[in-house]
């Protein structure tokens, strides 16, 4: 018996029909129930344990998996004191013990925690109100990343239906990813012996350049977030009485941020926050730029207005496709994602505010060490404050980015074959500007493993923002493609 399903033996049509039926009959309804639950990540819900939403989505997912009766599957909800729960499942290999690579394990990863609601949802949509429309399932978390556990099981079922053998498969579904996976490393340590010798990682928490082919993520930026606070007074005072003598906390904030960022260009100033783009990644970015063209930046919901009968759209920092790709994947950036100390406009009187606080989100290139960057960032922002104001930076979470290991021949061929089979196009390679903390951990722990980092977050899917959706037709094909690659694992 062969140790894998030969190329010619994998029934592409049957696999896609199998997973499509599973998606329509079971997965979409399950995800609709999942979307209704505000299972926000601990960073956004300090009382997550008492609210019980994370426990609910883990329990619901576990019950559905167990109901599938996958041959050989065992499942456990693992809990460590004071930490968010993890769902772990295991399916033994069906290959002969003496077959080449029979000891290898395929690890499938996803997460069930969510980002907060955010504002700006379409009037008929909402973060906790699922709506299935034109093949898109709207609602918070369906695409990022509630679908992953369900798609993983559907892929395994499709693979088993082929009748060939498969490697040992384990699943690791966490509930702290949107908080930087701060609880995950203790679980990996606790489960290390049960993970086994991982030869392939399938991470279903990433994005797609379009919905027309399989996309493999080849790099991820790191991140560092924290709160920068500038205090100049102990209480608010009449602006007419004090302005001009008492410096504005907001002006001091601008001066401090100028140490970090060139506000005219958006370039981060510390040289240590930058790195060279590896030659292979640059070549892949050039190929992807040729595929996607101006869709790289047109995918975003640009503000626009009427000007003399014509519509004027806000502009990106560049319209060059290659430069656009590199800016969002290999260059560091600063975003201000929240503010405190400001009155809402309706209630803002003539008062000089005592402090300003910004939540900062930095994206770091894949090869920059996040912990070192946070230390440098704190010193840069706090030292020698203007007017001897009290300036503090409190780090909230950080994670180092990831650059994919060298691609094995079997893996590259399996990806391309799966993409051709299910999409009619070659596999594309793209860096992502977001962060998946687990990937760096796994690359260090399993340096020879191949990494199938992929996902459904394609154009306008808008994870973390309003109107987030899961593109179900793409998810079906991705699920079948995962099944095919699992069957090709040596």
C-alpha positions in Angstrom: 0.0 0.0 0.0 1.3 3.5 -0.9 2.1 5.9 2.0 0.2 8.6 0.2 -2.6 9.0 -2.3 -0.9 9.2 -5.8 -1.7 12.3 -7.9 -3.8 10.3 -10.4 -5.8 8.6 -7.6 -7.1 11.8 -5.9 -10.6 12.4 -7.2 -10.9 16.1 -7.4 -14.5 16.4 -8.3 -15.6 13.9 -5.6 -13.5 15.8 -3.0 -15.1 19.2 -3.9 -18.6 17.7 -3.9 -17.9 16.1 -0.5 -16.8 19.3 1.2 -19.4 21.5 -0.6 -22.2 19.3 0.7 -20.7 19.5 4.2 -20.4 23.3 4.0 -23.9 23.8 2.8 -25.6 21.4 5.2 -23.6 21.8 8.3 -20.7 24.3 8.4 -22.6 27.4 7.3 -25.3 26.9 9.9 -22.7 26.1 12.6 -20.9 29.3 11.7 -24.1 31.3 11.8 -24.5 30.2 15.4 -20.8 30.9 16.1 -21.1 34.5 14.8 -24.0 35.2 17.2 -21.7 34.6 20.2 -19.5 37.7 21.2 -16.5 35.5 22.0 -14.0 38.4 22.1 -10.4 37.8 22.8 -9.2 38.4 26.4 -7.5 41.7 25.4 -10.9 43.0 24.6 -12.9 41.3 27.3 -11.1 41.2 30.6 -14.0 39.2 32.1 -13.9 36.5 29.5 -13.9 33.7 32.1 -17.0 34.9 33.8 -18.8 35.8 30.6 -18.2 32.2 29.3 -18.4 33.1 25.6 -15.0 31.5 24.8 -16.0 28.4 26.6 -19.2 28.3 24.7 -17.7 28.5 21.2 -15.1 25.8 22.2 -17.8 23.5 23.5 -20.0 24.0 20.5 -17.1 23.3 18.1 -16.0 20.3 20.1 -19.5 18.8 20.1 -19.8 19.3 16.3 -16.5 17.6 15.7 -17.4 14.6 17.9 -20.8 14.3 16.1 -18.9 13.8 12.8 -17.7 10.4 14.0 -14.4 10.6 12.1 -12.7 7.2 12.3 -10.0 7.2 15.0 -10.5 10.8 16.1 -10.1 11.6 19.8 -10.7 15.1 21.1 -10.0 17.0 24.3 -10.6 20.5 25.6 -7.4 21.3 27.4 -7.4 23.8 30.2 -4.5 25.4 32.1 -5.2 27.4 35.2 -6.0 31.0 34.4 -5.6 30.6 30.7 -8.0 30.5 27.8 -9.0 27.0 26.7 -7.5 25.0 23.7 -9.2 22.4 21.7 -6.9 19.5 20.7 -7.8 16.6 18.5 -5.8 13.6 17.1 -6.3 11.1 14.3 -3.8 8.3 14.0 -2.0 7.5 10.8 -3.5 4.9 8.5 -0.1 4.2 6.8 2.0 1.1 7.5 4.4 1.7 10.4 7.4 0.9 8.1 6.3 3.3 5.3 8.7 6.2 4.6 7.6 9.2 6.7 5.1 7.2 8.6 6.1 8.9 11.8 5.4 12.4 10.5 2.4 14.4 11.8 0.3 17.1 10.1 -0.7 19.8 12.5 -3.8 21.9 11.6 -4.2 25.2 13.4 -7.0 27.8 13.9 -8.6 30.0 16.6 -12.0 30.8 17.9 -11.6 34.1 19.7 -12.7 37.3 17.9 -11.9 40.9 17.5 -14.3 43.5 19.0 -17.4 44.8 17.2 -16.0 48.0 15.6 -18.4 50.6 14.0 -19.6 51.3 10.5 -21.5 48.1 9.7 -24.0 48.2 6.9 -27.5 49.0 8.2 -28.7 45.5 7.6 -25.6 43.8 9.1 -24.0 43.6 12.5 -21.0 41.9 14.2 -23.2 39.4 16.0 -26.0 39.1 13.4 -25.0 36.5 10.7 -26.3 37.1 7.2 -25.7 34.8 4.3 -25.9 36.7 1.0 -24.6 35.9 -2.5 -22.2 33.3 -1.2 -20.8 35.6 1.6 -21.4 34.9 5.2 -21.3 38.2 7.1 -20.5 38.6 10.8 -17.6 38.9 13.2 -15.2 36.0 13.3 -16.6 33.7 10.6 -13.6 34.2 8.3 -11.2 35.1 11.1 -11.1 32.4 12.2 -14.1 30.4 13.2 -14.4 28.4 10.0 -10.9 26.8 10.5 -11.8 24.0 12.8 -14.9 23.1 10.7 -13.0 23.2 7.4 -10.2 21.1 8.9 -12.6 18.3 9.8 -14.4 18.5 6.4 -11.0 18.2 4.7 -10.1 15.2 6.7 -13.4 13.6 5.9 -12.9 14.3 2.2 -9.5 12.7 2.4 -10.7 9.6 4.2 -13.5 9.3 1.6 -10.8 8.9 -1.1 -9.9 5.5 0.4 -6.2 6.0 0.5 -3.9 6.4 3.5 -3.1 9.5 5.4 -0.5 10.7 7.9 -1.2 11.2 11.6 -3.2 14.5 12.0 -3.6 16.7 15.0 -5.6 19.8 15.5 -4.8 22.8 17.7 -7.6 25.4 18.0 -6.8 28.2 20.5 -8.8 31.1 21.9 -6.2 33.8 22.5 -4.8 34.5 19.0 -6.3 38.0 18.7 -4.5 38.9 22.0 -1.1 37.9 20.6 -1.5 34.2 21.5 -0.1 35.0 25.0 -1.6 31.8 26.4 -0.5 29.5 23.6 3.2 28.8 24.4 2.3 27.1 27.8 -0.1 24.9 25.9 2.5 24.0 23.3 4.8 23.0 26.1 2.1 21.0 27.8 1.2 19.2 24.6 4.6 18.9 23.1 4.8 15.1 23.4 1.3 14.7 21.9 2.1 17.0 18.9 4.7 14.5 17.7 7.1 14.9 14.9 5.4 17.7 12.9 6.3 17.6 9.2 3.5 19.8 7.8 1.6 22.7 9.4 -1.7 23.7 7.9 -2.6 27.2 9.3 -6.1 28.3 8.2 -5.8 31.9 9.6 -4.4 33.8 6.7 -5.4 35.6 3.5 -5.8 35.3 -0.3 -4.7 37.7 -3.0 -7.9 37.0 -4.9 -10.6 34.3 -5.0 -9.3 32.7 -8.2 -6.5 30.5 -7.0 -4.9 28.9 -4.0 -2.6 31.3 -2.1 0.2 30.4 0.1 1.4 32.9 2.7 5.2 33.2 2.6 5.7 35.8 5.3 3.9 37.6 8.1 4.7 40.9 9.8 5.2 41.0 13.5 3.4 43.4 15.8 3.7 45.4 18.9 0.9 47.2 20.6 0.7 49.5 23.6 -0.7 52.7 25.1 1.2 55.9 24.9 0.0 58.5 27.4 1.0 62.1 27.8 0.0 63.9 31.1 0.6 67.6 31.7 -2.1 68.6 34.2 -3.9 66.9 37.1 -7.3 68.1 35.9 -8.9 70.0 33.0 -8.8 73.8 33.0 -10.4 76.6 31.0 -8.6 76.8 27.7 -8.9 80.6 27.5 -7.3 80.9 30.8 -4.4 78.5 30.3 -3.7 77.9 26.6 -0.5 79.4 25.4 1.1 78.9 28.8 0.1 75.3 29.5 1.3 73.1 26.5 -1.3 70.9 25.0 -1.0 67.3 25.8 -1.9 66.6 22.2 0.9 68.8 20.8 3.3 67.0 23.1 1.9 63.7 21.8 2.6 64.8 18.2 6.2 65.7 19.1 6.8 62.4 20.8 5.4 60.5 17.8 7.6 62.5 15.5 10.5 60.6 17.0 9.0 57.4 15.7 7.4 58.3 12.4 7.9 60.7 9.5 4.4 62.0 9.3 4.9 63.2 5.8 5.7 59.8 4.4 4.7 57.3 7.1 8.2 55.9 7.3 9.3 54.7 10.7 12.5 56.3 11.6 14.5 53.8 13.7 16.7 51.9 11.4 16.4 48.8 13.6 12.7 48.5 12.8 13.6 47.8 9.1 15.2 44.8 7.4 16.2 43.7 3.9 13.7 41.7 1.8 15.1 38.3 1.0 15.8 37.7 -2.7 13.3 34.8 -3.0 10.5 36.9 -1.4 11.2 39.8 -3.7 11.0 37.5 -6.7 7.7 36.1 -5.5 6.4 39.6 -4.8 7.2 40.6 -8.4 5.2 37.6 -9.7 2.3 38.3 -7.4 2.3 42.0 -8.4 2.0 40.9 -12.0 -1.0 38.8 -11.2 -2.9 41.2 -9.0 -1.9 44.6 -10.5 -3.9 47.5 -9.1 -6.3 45.2 -7.3 -3.6 45.2 -4.5 -4.8 48.6 -3.4 -8.3 48.8 -5.0 -9.5 46.1 -2.7 -9.8 48.6 0.2 -12.9 50.8 0.9 -11.4 54.2 0.0 -13.2 57.3 1.1 -14.6 59.4 -1.8 -16.6 62.5 -2.5 -18.2 64.4 -5.4 -16.2 67.2 -6.9 -17.8 69.0 -9.8 -19.7 66.0 -11.0 -16.9 63.6 -10.8 -16.0 61.2 -8.0 -12.7 61.8 -6.2 -11.2 58.8 -4.3 -8.6 59.0 -1.5 -5.2 57.8 -2.6 -2.9 55.0 -1.4 0.7 55.8 -0.5 1.7 54.2 -3.9 0.0 52.8 -7.0 3.0 50.7 -8.0 1.9 47.1 -7.5 5.3 45.8 -6.4 5.9 48.7 -4.0 2.4 48.3 -2.7 2.9 44.7 -1.8 6.2 45.4 -0.1 4.8 48.3 1.9 2.1 46.1 3.4 4.3 43.1 4.1 8.0 44.0 4.6 7.9 47.6 5.8 7.2 48.7 9.4 4.1 50.9 10.0 2.4 52.8 12.8 -1.3 52.9 13.3 -3.3 54.7 16.1 -6.2 52.4 16.8 -7.7 54.0 19.8 -7.7 57.2 21.9 -8.6 58.3 25.5 -8.7 61.6 27.3 -10.8 63.2 24.6 -14.4 64.3 25.0 -16.9 63.4 22.3 -17.5 66.4 20.0 -21.0 67.1 21.3 -19.7 67.4 24.8 -16.4 69.0 24.2 -16.3 72.4 26.0 -13.6 75.0 26.1 -11.3 72.9 28.3 -7.6 72.2 28.0 -7.5 68.5 28.6 -5.1 67.1 31.3 -3.9 64.2 29.2 -4.0 62.4 25.9 -3.6 58.6 25.4 -3.3 56.7 22.1 -3.3 53.0 21.5 -0.5 52.3 19.1 -0.3 49.3 16.8 3.1 48.8 15.1 3.6 46.3 12.3 7.1 45.0 12.1 8.9 43.3 9.2 9.1 39.5 9.4 12.7 39.4 10.4 12.6 42.0 13.2 12.6 40.7 16.8 9.5 42.1 18.5 10.7 42.1 22.1 13.7 44.1 21.2 11.7 46.5 19.2 9.3 47.1 22.1 12.2 47.9 24.5 13.6 50.4 22.0 10.2 51.9 21.4 9.6 52.5 25.1 12.9 54.3 25.5 12.4 56.3 22.3 9.0 57.6 23.4 9.6 58.1 27.1 13.0 59.6 27.4 13.5 63.4 27.6 9.8 64.3 27.4 9.0 67.9 26.2 8.2 70.3 29.0 9.0 67.5 31.5 5.5 66.1 30.9 4.8 62.6 32.2 5.1 60.3 29.1 4.6 56.6 29.5 4.4 53.7 27.1 2.7 50.5 28.4 3.2 47.5 26.1 0.1 45.3 25.7 1.2 42.6 23.3 3.9 41.7 20.9 4.8 39.0 18.5 7.7 38.4 16.1 6.9 38.0 12.5 7.6 35.0 10.3 9.4 34.1 7.1 8.6 30.8 5.5 11.2 28.0 5.4 12.5 26.7 2.1 9.8 24.9 0.2 10.3 21.2 -0.4 9.8 19.9 -3.9 6.9 17.7 -3.0 5.1 20.6 -1.2 5.5 23.0 -4.0 4.2 20.5 -6.5 1.3 19.5 -4.2 0.2 23.1 -3.8 0.3 23.8 -7.5 -1.5 20.6 -8.3 -4.2 21.4 -5.8 -4.6 24.9 -7.1 -4.8 23.8 -10.7 -7.3 21.0 -9.8 -9.7 23.2 -7.8 -9.2 26.7 -9.2 -7.8 26.1 -12.7 -4.8 28.3 -11.9 -1.3 28.0 -10.4 -0.7 28.5 -6.7 0.2 32.1 -5.8 2.6 33.2 -3.1 1.9 36.3 -1.1 3.2 38.0 2.1 0.6 39.2 4.6 0.8 42.3 6.7 -0.9 40.7 9.7 0.5 38.5 12.4 0.0 34.8 13.4 2.1 34.4 16.5 2.0 30.6 16.4 3.9 30.5 13.1 7.2 31.8 14.6 6.8 29.4 17.5 6.3 26.4 15.3 9.1 27.3 12.9 11.5 27.3 15.9 10.0 24.1 17.3 9.8 22.2 14.0 12.4 23.7 11.8 12.1 21.1 9.0 8.3 21.3 8.8 6.6 22.6 5.7 4.1 25.4 6.3 0.8 25.6 4.5 -0.3 29.0 5.7 -3.5 30.0 3.9 -7.0 31.3 4.4 -10.1 32.9 3.2 -9.4 36.6 3.9 -9.4 37.8 0.3 -10.4 41.2 -1.2 -12.9 43.2 0.8 -13.4 40.4 3.4 -12.4 43.1 6.0 -11.4 41.0 9.0 -11.4 43.1 12.2 -13.5 45.8 10.5 -17.2 46.4 9.7 -18.9 44.0 7.2 -16.5 41.2 7.7 -17.4 38.2 5.5 -16.4 34.7 4.7 -16.4 33.9 1.0 -18.0 30.5 1.1 -17.3 29.4 -2.5 -13.6 30.0 -2.0 -13.7 28.3 1.4 -15.1 25.2 -0.2 -12.3 25.0 -2.8 -9.7 25.8 -0.1 -11.0 22.9 2.0 -10.8 20.5 -0.9 -7.3 21.8 -1.7 -6.2 21.1 1.9 -7.5 17.6 1.7 -5.4 17.0 -1.5 -2.2 18.4 0.0 -2.7 16.3 3.2 -2.9 13.2 1.0 0.3 14.1 -0.7 2.3 14.5 2.4 5.3 12.0 2.3 
